Structures are given as C-alpha cells and as structure tokens.
Amino acid sequence: MSVGRAVAGRPADPRRGRWRRVAPLASAVLVALLAGCGPLSPLDPQSEPARRISVLWWVMLAVAGVVFAGACVMLVAGWIRRREWGLPVLGERPRLLDGSVVAFGIVIPVITLVALFAWANVGIVQETDSPPPDAGMKIEVTGSQWWWQVRYPGTPAVTANEIHIPARTPVTIVTEAEDVIHSFWIPRLNRKVDSLPGHANRVELFAERPGVYRGSCAEFCGQQHARMGVSVRADPPERFRAWLASMSAPRPAPATPLARRGEQVFMSKQCASCHTIRGTPARGEVGPDLTHLKTRATLAALTIPNRRGYLAGWVVDPQAVKEGAKMPALDLTGPELQALLEYLESLR
Amino acid sequence: MTTTTAPPRAAQRRLDRLERIWEEPSGLVGWLTTVDHKRIGILYFFTSLAFFVAGGIEALLIRTQLLGPNGTVVSPELYNQLMTMHGVTMIFLAVIPMQIGAFGNYLLPLMIGARDMAFPRLNAFSYWVFLVSGIFIYTSMAVGAAPNAGWFDYVPLGSRQFSPGPGIDFYTLGLIFTGISTTASAINFIVTIFKLRAPGMSLNRMPLFCYAILAVSFALVFALPSLSTALIFLELDRALGMHFFDVGFGGDPVMWQHLFWFFGHPEVYIIILPAFGIATAIIPTFAERKMVAFALVALAEILVAFIGFGVWAHHMFTVGLPTVSQTYFAAASMMVVIPSAIQLFAWITTIATGKPRFETPLLFIIGFIVLFMIGGLTGVMTAAIPFDQQAHDTYFIVAHFHYVIFGAAVFPVLGGIYYWFPKVTGRMYNERVGKVSFWVTFAGMNLTFFPMHIVGLLGMPRRVYSYPGDVGWSTLNLIETLGAYLLAAGLLTIVANLLVSYRRGARAGNDPFGGDTLEWSVSSPPPSYNFPVIPKVSSPYAMWDRKDREDDEQRLAEGELVLEEGHETPSSTVLDADWDEILDMPSKSWAPVVLAVVLGLVFAMMLLQHYVTALGFAALAGLVLAAWNWKEPQVA
C-alpha cells in the first residue's frame, strides 16, 4: 500500500532525500533573486527605518527556516521509522511525549515570541512610529481616486504624484484622503500609512542619498487602484530649494501664439473646472494642479511617461489610458489639440 | 476492522423496524423535505463544491489576467468583481459550508453515537438558507453587478457615494442572509454536542473532531453578530441615507474596520478549526496510535477560538491606531500562536512515534502540516508590527493567507473527502491515483502561492488588476499562473478519481482503515437510523474498544438500548453524559425549504428597496414559522 518498500539500510523513498538536498540550493536562489531586486522592494532599504525592518525580516526568515526544518526532520524521521513504535532508543514514553509537547509547543515558542516582541514591537517600532506633529519639514499628501495631491505648507507650491524632498533631511509626510481610504507607501524609505478621510496620518521619510524612490497606493480604493503610483525624488538641499521656489511661482506666461491659443483652449474647454493653473483664472480642485505640469516625469499617477504623444492620448481619450478616470474625453479639433499640447508642454 | 455477520432473527426484526421508522423517501420530494443529517451533509457537500468550482474559476481568471504585465484579459471593473467574488465565495460559500455543513453535519451525530442532530428541521433550514443566499449573492454576477470593493468592503469605498450600483447591496444583504444559516448551524452543533452524546461519552471521552466543531460553533455565535451589525449599518447608510460611516456627519470609516475584523479574525479560525478536527480524526487512524497529549490538543482547539477574538486589529496596523493599542494586539496575536504550536507538535509527534501508513488521507494531512507551518510562520512575522507595516496589503499577505486557508483548511478537507468517501458511498477510491492527485495538488499549490511571498517583498500590492513590466514581478507572476493551472489539474484529478470510484470502486466494508471513531462501527453507507443500538462509550477511541463494540452486538440481540418506538435518540447530561431523557425527533418537513425561499424573497425585496413588500413576505415567513412549530415532532 505505501510508496516504495524499505530495503535494509536504505530509505524507501529516494524522492524525499532528493527534496531535502534541493532545499538549500533553492533557498540560495531565492536569496539571490531577492537581494536588491526591483525599485519597489522593501528589502532594498535606503533609509534607517526600512533597513531595520529589512534586517528584522531576514532574521525572522532564518528562525522560521530552522523551525520549519526541524518539523520536516521529524516528519522524515516518522517516515524512516514507520515500522517501529515510539521514540528512537527510548521507545514508548507517554510522559516524555507529553512533556515534549509542553516544551516545544509552549515553552520554546513563548521564549522565541517574547524575544521577537521585544525586538520588533518595543524596539524597532520606536524607529518606525509616526513622528510627532511638530517635527520638522512637512509635506501634505492627499489621496484621491486615483492620484495624489502634494502641497508644501508655507509655500504656494502644489503638484501631483511626484514628491520632491531634500536628501538627508527628515521630512514628515502628512496624509489624508479626499474620498475613500488610500495608503501611502514608499517601500525603500519607510512603512506605509493609510490615508483616511478626516484623519491625518504621518510618516517620516529620510532619504540617505539623492535618487528616485517609487511607491504606490497600498489600500484598495476602487477601479484604478492599480494605477495610483507615487514617487519621491530626493535632491541635494540646494537643488530642492530651487525646485520649490520655481514650483511656488505662477505658470510661465505662454511665449508663442500657438501656446497662447492653447491657453484659450484650456480655459474654454472645461479644463479649468477641474484643474488649477496658478497665474490664470483656472482654479479647479477636482484634478491635479497643472501649473508646472512639464516638470513631472509621468502622467496619470505614474501610468504613462509625460511625453507629447502620451499627453495627447491622455487628454483626448482618458478612458483608453485609465478606464474609470474622472477626466472626461474632450471634443477637440486637431488644431485645438496641437495648441493645447503646445501650451501644456510650456508649463515648466 | 469488523466483519459483519448476519444478526439473529430477533435482531433483524428490530433493524427492519428501525429502517421503517427512519427511512426517508427517495426522489426530489424526499430530498426537499429531508431532515436526515446525512442527506443534509451530502446536499451541503455538493452545493459548497459547486461554489468552490465557481471560486476556482474566478481565481483562474484572476491568474490569467496577471499572467504577464499590463494584462488585458479582463477589464479593471470585471477584475475587481472577480477578486471580490473569489474571496466572498471561497470563504462564505465554499470552505465554511463544506467543513461545517458537509463534514460537521454528516459526521458529528455519528461520532457521538446519536441518531441525528438536536434540531433536524433547523438543520435542513440551515442548508436551504445557505443555498438560497448563495443564489442571491450570485444573482449579482448574473446581472453584471457583482460587488467589487473586496471581500472586506472597506468604507467609504463601499458606501453609496462611491459604489452607487446594487453590487454592495447584494454583498450586505447576501451575507446577512448567509449568516442566518451559519448561526443556526452553530446553535444546532452546540446543543447536539452538549445534549445528544451517547450516554457514557463524558466530555473527556469525546473525539477531538467534536471538540473542533464545538470550538468553531462558539466562535461563530460570538463573531457573526459583529459582521451582521456592520452590514446592517452599511445597508442603512446606503439605502436609508444614514451616516454611521460618514465622516462629514460624525461617523467613522474606521469603525467599519473594527466591526468587520472583530468578526473577520475569528472567521479565519472558524475556517481552520474544523480542518484541525479532520486532521485529528485521520492521524490516529493512520498512525495506528492514540493522539499524543490528547487533553492538551483538545484544550488548544478551544483556546485558538477564544484567543482569536482578541487579535482583530492586527489587520489595522497601518490605520494610525495609538501605539499602545497596536502593541496589545500584536501581543495577543503572538499568544494565539501557542495553541497552534501545541497542536502541530502533538500531531507531528503522533505520526512520528506511530506506525504511519502513508496512504492518501494521511498524505493530505502531512501536506497540511507542512503548509500550515509555512502559513503559520509567516503569520507570526506579521505580528511584528514594523514588518507588517511593510508587508500589509502586498502579495506577502496573499501568500500567507492562502497557505493557511488553502494549505491548512482545504488540504484536510481533501484528505477528509478521501477518508470518509468509503463511509459515505460504500466504495473504495483508487489509492494510486489518490497519491498522484495529492502530489500534483501539493506541487500546484506551492508553485502558485510560494512565489507570492517573494513578489510581495518586491513591493507588489494586492488587488491590482495589472502590474507594470519594469519592476521585476513578471516572471514570478508567470510561475504563479502556471502553478494555478497545475493546481486545478490536481483538483480535477481528485474529482475524477472519486467519480470513477463511485461507479467502479471496490465495495468498502464498515471500517476499511481501522478508524477510531464510531462512524466506522456502522455500515458503509450508514443506515438511516445510524446505530442499531445506542453505543456504549468508554474512551475517545470508541472503535478501538473492542469489548464495547462486541457488547453492542449482544445488546441488539437482546433488544437493549435499541430505542425502536419511534424517531428516538437519547439525550444526556452536559458534562458526564448520564442518561437524561429519550427525545422524539421530527420526520420529513416542508417548512424548512419553504421558509428559506420566503426569506429569500424578503431579502430580494429589500435589495430592490420595496420595503413594504418585504414586510409582507416577512409576515408570510412568520406564518410558515408558525406552521413549523404548530405540532410537536410526530412519531413516525
């Protein structure tokens, strides 16, 4: 009835032995796959909180591996010794078995869990906890379906989806939601915090070096939850200040007749009812601030690159790019579209 | 393993009389009016199996969409409906009804030496409500308006403002409706376990499977009201314009999360506890020894349910709760590991120190142990708050819960299906194909869900209808999708094995495996009256007490403890199972199915917001209920 008969001295099922030899190789492959892989991986930490969480993970994995291996060894031993009762050498010992259940089922887990609790939930949590309300530089990030508004309190600067911060400076992200629950997450810098309507959450971002750190919405928020990316760009502090100054200014006045025509198209074609362009009458609050649209690398919350063709496609037929997006398709003629593009591309 | 010798003439006359009293008609009417727990168990089995297939198709569509980056197999809206229905179906309509409704119903009375459940008509009612509520929920899919806000339907997304169609109303009303079925079942199990055990089966002589059912029933009774409250509040917001969850009016969307997860976390223990019970039934049989640390295991099963009520906010570590609250919930979440660790160690030790026969049912249990270890260990990791705050809402969590739900609940179910197939059908399955089906399913399961740990730690969020191609997730998703198809093949192999074996399998005797519990003492399939003689019980391993079982045959010959005056079964005292009184059980009745259908109409009217008509149907339901209770259960 059972698989494979035992021959004296040889384990009956060579498959089990083979599997156990493969396991360490497999884990080595896994570790290689994981190390530093991908721009959204919390296991590629670029700040102290993320690093401490990453170390916590690897240690937990190692301990879990030991526990798991121990259990597998026992099961394999059960297979090998399936013709004999009781423990090896000791035989049938019910009191010993009961005692081992207490030892391995209660005592050892309690010790391990208390240690883990102390390290993670008393220790590391102090590093990853929300910064106090009065800590340093704040940036307000508001989640909407399906984009992020980014404000710099104390300045007029408003942008969307792409946050700039000064490198090597603690920055507090204060996040709320405009509509449903979202979640703000930059994996390589810190843990996620939910963006709730009516209640602000805070998380600290400290980028150790300049660079771009991608993130995404991390709470299901409706049809286009999958296309609600966010990114943080850390610049050297002087570069950041220059950026913030230019972002605080109103839009550069359109320099060519085509661009001026484009601004007229913008104002007359409902765009202004949803979008703000500082320096013009457009004061809509439904969609992102477009004052310096051309400074952004992407459109539609990191869905498409911010290049002329993509911008044209997005404006003419938003549903084809991001089905369910709140932006309506505009009825533009060819010349109107060309003018509008010229204008939007001038918004540096 | 017993041999059946022809009983003497007097005994045969008694058996014939019992048969006449308990036998129900065949045909559609017989099944519609059945109150026999075995028939109800079979109805539950096929219905939850059908929903499992539906949930599986939804899963395959999900995986096909995620085969490569930027997939276009389904639209974002359809994807969100599929992933929501997959969760709702698998949890509420497949895994729980299968374990409690099918396994629990069929086996519990047999294991405790009773002739039926305490409330047979209520039992039937539970099944019909389950069926009608499942149809109600799936009507949403038929009209293209399935709920699409995820199986936990957070607000404000689930509110009328952001989900204007009827989809979420199907969700709220449908789950309230299903909850009626599950609550009734839980009450039935509790009373049955406390009052209908065969005299002599004191609580410490009850099989471990029954402890699991007892624990899960208590958990259900205390957890479901929280879900129903949340659903009622949401439906009041949606249909009548109230503001329970509306920030602008002083409501709080986080309250939904508390109410939901106060139910939702015990729910996952509800999903897994009966599976523990199945494992504790299979292990002693195939390891050919009694369970190590029986009392500790029984206690652990109860503790899992109990401690499981204190951990719910570990689903909310990113919401912004005060640190001290989060720390408490993390501590409780670590505490709940202990009873599981006790059981795991006891099971493994029992197998290792017995003489295990590695046949198909035990293979599934060993697979369960391995998979539960992995799922449990990743669960422990999520009790480390900072780690959870990175892993939350990523595929790491999807991997974790599929290991504990599929690995630790479905695998024992599959093993249990094989184990009790001979008892229910009277035929043996094919052992070689059984082993193949195990390995394919095990391989498919790991191939599908193991890479999810990795892709989650590479930053892939949950509930995304597609993902970009430049972030390193593509290969792993491809492997997962191929794994899902392999898993489907494994499951189909099981189905094929059982279908063919049903027709052509070797005839099974009473006890093909050397089982330790009482269902193996009767024929395969059992007679309508379960036991010709109320069994005498001296230990939790009643089948292995040969003297007691021989005494039963003696008593049949002498007419003792046969209880053949009508639909009779004994009741006993709660702790020590001393004789209490003889109960008159009901026979077939139309009331359960009619009441379930009328309730379905009530809920349909509420969905359509025809509240006056709903009240009318509710009054009709009251009349049916009165008819149900009009007369005492009749002697046949």
Contacts between the chains, C-beta under 8 A, distances in Angstrom:
chain1	res1	chain2	res2	distance
A	1	B	357	6.4
A	1	B	359	6.0
A	1	B	431	6.6
A	2	B	357	6.1
A	2	B	358	4.8
A	2	B	359	6.9
A	3	B	358	6.2
A	3	B	435	6.5
A	30	B	454	6.7
A	33	B	454	6.5
A	34	B	454	6.3
A	34	B	457	6.5
A	34	B	458	7.4
A	37	B	458	5.9
A	37	B	472	5.1
A	38	B	458	4.5
A	38	B	459	6.2
A	38	B	471	5.2
A	38	B	472	3.6
A	38	B	473	7.3
A	39	B	459	7.8
A	39	B	470	8.0
A	39	B	471	6.0
A	40	B	458	6.6
A	40	B	459	2.8
A	40	B	460	7.5
A	40	B	471	5.4
A	41	B	457	6.4
A	41	B	458	4.6
A	41	B	459	5.1
A	41	B	472	7.7
A	42	B	390	4.3
A	42	B	391	7.7
A	42	B	457	6.5
A	42	B	459	6.6
A	43	B	457	5.5
A	43	B	458	7.6
A	49	B	386	7.5
A	50	B	390	7.6
A	52	B	386	7.1
A	53	B	386	4.9
A	53	B	387	5.7
A	53	B	389	7.7
A	53	B	390	5.4
A	56	B	384	6.1
A	56	B	386	6.5
A	56	B	387	5.4
A	57	B	381	7.4
A	57	B	387	5.9
A	57	B	390	8.0
A	57	B	457	7.4
A	60	B	380	7.6
A	60	B	381	4.8
A	60	B	384	6.7
A	60	B	387	7.0
A	61	B	381	8.0
A	64	B	377	4.0
A	64	B	378	7.6
A	64	B	380	7.4
A	64	B	381	7.1
A	67	B	373	7.4
A	67	B	377	6.5
A	68	B	373	5.4
A	68	B	374	6.8
A	68	B	377	6.4
A	71	B	344	7.2
A	71	B	348	6.0
A	71	B	369	7.3
A	71	B	370	7.7
A	71	B	373	5.5
A	72	B	370	7.1
A	74	B	348	5.0
A	74	B	349	7.3
A	74	B	352	5.2
A	75	B	348	6.3
A	75	B	351	6.9
A	75	B	352	7.0
A	75	B	366	6.2
A	75	B	369	7.0
A	75	B	370	7.5
A	77	B	352	5.6
A	78	B	348	7.5
A	78	B	351	4.7
A	78	B	352	3.6
A	78	B	353	7.8
A	78	B	354	7.7
A	78	B	356	5.6
A	79	B	356	7.4
A	79	B	358	6.9
A	81	B	352	7.2
A	82	B	355	5.9
A	82	B	356	5.1
A	82	B	357	7.8
A	82	B	358	7.3
A	83	B	355	6.3
A	84	B	355	7.3
A	85	B	289	7.2
A	85	B	353	6.7
A	85	B	354	7.1
A	85	B	355	6.5
A	86	B	353	5.1
A	87	B	353	6.0
A	92	B	353	7.6
A	94	B	292	7.8
A	97	B	292	4.8
A	97	B	293	6.9
A	97	B	349	5.8
A	97	B	353	6.7
A	98	B	292	7.0
A	98	B	293	4.9
A	98	B	296	7.3
A	100	B	345	7.3
A	100	B	349	6.7
A	101	B	292	6.2
A	101	B	293	4.2
A	101	B	296	5.8
A	101	B	342	6.1
A	101	B	345	5.3
A	101	B	346	5.2
A	101	B	349	6.7
A	102	B	293	8.0
A	102	B	296	7.5
A	104	B	341	7.5
A	104	B	345	4.8
A	105	B	296	7.4
A	105	B	300	7.9
A	105	B	338	7.2
A	105	B	341	4.7
A	105	B	342	3.6
A	105	B	343	7.6
A	105	B	344	7.3
A	105	B	345	4.2
A	105	B	346	6.9
A	106	B	338	5.9
A	106	B	341	7.2
A	106	B	342	6.4
A	109	B	337	6.1
A	109	B	338	5.7
A	109	B	341	4.6
A	110	B	338	6.7
A	113	B	334	4.3
A	113	B	335	7.9
A	113	B	337	6.4
A	113	B	338	8.0
A	113	B	380	7.3
A	116	B	334	7.2
A	116	B	380	7.4
A	116	B	383	7.7
A	116	B	384	6.1
A	117	B	330	6.9
A	117	B	331	6.3
A	117	B	334	5.8
A	117	B	383	7.9
A	117	B	384	8.0
A	119	B	384	7.9
A	120	B	330	8.0
A	120	B	384	3.5
A	120	B	385	6.3
A	120	B	386	5.9
A	120	B	387	6.6
A	121	B	326	7.9
A	121	B	327	5.5
A	121	B	330	4.8
A	121	B	331	7.4
A	121	B	383	8.0
A	121	B	384	6.6
A	121	B	385	5.2
A	122	B	327	7.5
A	124	B	384	7.7
A	124	B	386	4.7
A	125	B	323	6.8
A	125	B	326	7.9
A	125	B	327	7.5
A	125	B	385	5.3
A	125	B	386	5.6
A	127	B	386	7.5
A	128	B	385	7.9
A	128	B	386	4.4
A	128	B	389	6.5
A	129	B	323	5.9
A	130	B	320	7.2
A	145	B	162	7.7
A	179	B	156	6.6
A	179	B	162	6.6
A	180	B	154	7.5
A	180	B	155	7.9
A	180	B	156	4.8
A	180	B	157	4.2
A	180	B	162	5.5
A	181	B	154	5.6
A	181	B	156	7.0
A	181	B	157	6.9
A	181	B	253	6.4
A	183	B	318	6.1
A	183	B	393	6.3
A	185	B	461	7.8
A	187	B	390	6.5
A	187	B	459	4.9
A	191	B	318	7.3
A	191	B	386	6.2
A	191	B	389	3.4
A	191	B	390	5.1
A	192	B	318	5.2
A	192	B	389	6.1
A	192	B	390	7.1
A	192	B	392	6.6
A	192	B	393	7.1
A	193	B	318	5.9
A	193	B	320	6.5
A	194	B	318	4.9
A	194	B	319	5.1
A	194	B	320	6.4
A	196	B	253	6.7
A	196	B	254	6.9
A	196	B	319	7.1
A	196	B	320	7.0
A	197	B	156	6.3
A	197	B	247	4.9
A	197	B	253	6.6
A	198	B	247	3.6
A	198	B	248	7.8
A	199	B	254	7.6
A	199	B	320	6.6
A	201	B	319	7.9
A	201	B	320	4.2
A	214	B	471	7.8
A	216	B	459	7.6
A	216	B	461	5.6
A	217	B	461	7.3
A	218	B	318	7.7
A	218	B	392	7.2
A	218	B	393	4.4
A	218	B	394	7.3
A	218	B	461	5.1
A	219	B	154	7.3
A	219	B	318	7.8
A	219	B	393	5.9
A	220	B	149	7.3
A	220	B	150	5.1
A	220	B	154	7.3
A	220	B	157	7.2
A	220	B	393	7.8
A	220	B	462	7.1
A	220	B	463	4.3
A	221	B	157	6.3
A	222	B	80	7.7
A	222	B	149	7.6
A	222	B	157	5.8
A	222	B	162	6.6
A	223	B	76	5.1
A	223	B	77	5.8
A	223	B	80	6.4
A	223	B	148	7.9
A	224	B	76	6.3
A	225	B	461	7.8
A	225	B	463	6.2
A	225	B	464	6.5
A	226	B	76	7.0
A	226	B	461	7.8
A	226	B	463	7.8
A	226	B	464	3.6
A	226	B	465	5.0
A	226	B	466	5.7
A	226	B	467	7.1
A	323	B	75	6.5
A	323	B	76	5.6
A	323	B	77	7.4
A	324	B	76	6.4
A	324	B	77	7.0
